[in-house]
């Protein structure tokens, strides 16, 4: 078996009863060709209720848990690409990058070029950690494709292990800014959220707050600007679950502006207005306390002016 670079989990519905497994997967992963999915099945990279399935024509009974594991290509070589990088900080051990919107962090199904990794390979040459294999050199943590902001990158394996442990021990602090729908009441302008998050049972591409199953997710939020129909919220996360802030904001009935998956599509926003604004940690080598702030992207600033009657978001940041 080849190294796994990505995995997906889905739940078949009653309406999927009798459907072929390969056709079900094609519906869930439209960016993949049917022949590619068939190959994944026959090579043993698909599980149905935790059992490996190698027959493309397997008929579903409905309600099965389907897992798909995406392996490295046999001859996969991630190419270096000359792409712009907003480097906030760099030394011989690590980099801090301000990631733009519409950029996937590392190559995965349907996104093999134009990623942050492609750009890092061009800029750093050979000086990146390889703990996570050739597809994710230097990558210690991730942001969603359309979430902007700060990412720390490891230049060698020792630093990678240090940073990964710091994330695990929650000594790396991440602060996000989000423009959300709605006005907060006075008693809810600041609070802690501690919930379980799991795959949405109706739409396996989404996550949702669940009751006592899944993974625990902890966030602290504070309203910085309370408008009539929108608010600017600062969020500190103590766990790093998939789509955590997007799910928690929806749970509060304040979905993020432009988040078509967890709220409503906004024709004036091409993405969710979520930015990883601040990153704080003790340098693993120098032991210096580091604090970085990522410049707000123009679309975030303009969205703020539009929904807050021309107000510049920078005036409320401290």
C-alpha angles and dihedrals in degrees: 000000000000123000113279116239100176140005135199132196127202138171120222115227129219087258089062092064110131094014119133114251094233092052091048090053092048089057091051096043105034092165090065122080118242091239090055091051091047089053091051090054097047092046092054102254096125127076129193113199088344093307122114112245120199100172116095093199096055109139117227121231094202130255094048120145107237122198123191121193118198111209129201111270112258091242096021114153118174107220125224111242129193099236127153115266125195099213111195095177139359138178134154092282108042149356133220113212129192100219118212126222121271093034123118113215097226138002115280139147108327094002113078099139137038093039129135089253091057089053093046092051090056095045101039099032105192098347101099131102117258098199090118095043133253095308097058107033112172094000114135099158138002146224126208116265094257098035111098130207149062127002126171116219126200120225096196139021096254092055090044091056091047093051093044090053091049090054089048092050090045094237092129108081121207124191122192134193120214134180105215138184120261140019120279121231116240094255092052101048091108132021152134125255121201113172143138117258125200140153113296106255093218099042115028092194088069136063125223142185107267138190112256098323137086119034129326114250124194125191136165118205135188128185111233098176125020111198130179096262104005139038137202110228132190113211129192115193123206093185129039106223124162110278089350099156093040090052094045093049090051089048088057089050089247104108117189116266111259094014101135093178098055102020133008131311113255114203090208092056120059092193145012112293096236123131130182093225108172135028122188130181144132111262107252093225110026093034088221116148106246126199122179132181122200118222112250113251117244095245090055092050092047092047088053093052090049097051098034098051096259096315116149110234091215090072092070098044118102 
